[in-house]
């Protein structure tokens, strides 16, 4: 399951998470974002209970987007213990994301 995150719950859901987090920063008008969404959904099922998967609409949550200097979307960020440990920009296949998720565990 992918959790929808906002500026209001970002700290609770991502920074204070007791498991590693992968967050998909996207916008509804972004074609590559729509391409990567099913990949994120599939990984969320595969790593259920081990990694938290979140999605944040950068248009509706500009405070968080600005805080992390998001210039291009999709941006996939990997958090562990409240810290960014890795970032991927652009629509990438599952084989690129899986080793990064495994590194969080």
Secondary structure, 3 states (H helix, E strand, C coil): CEEECCCCCHHHHHHCCCCEEEEEEECCCCHHHHHHHHHHHHHHHHCCCCEEEEEEECCCCHHHHHHCCCCCCCEEEEEECCEEEEEEECCCCHHHHHHHHHHHC
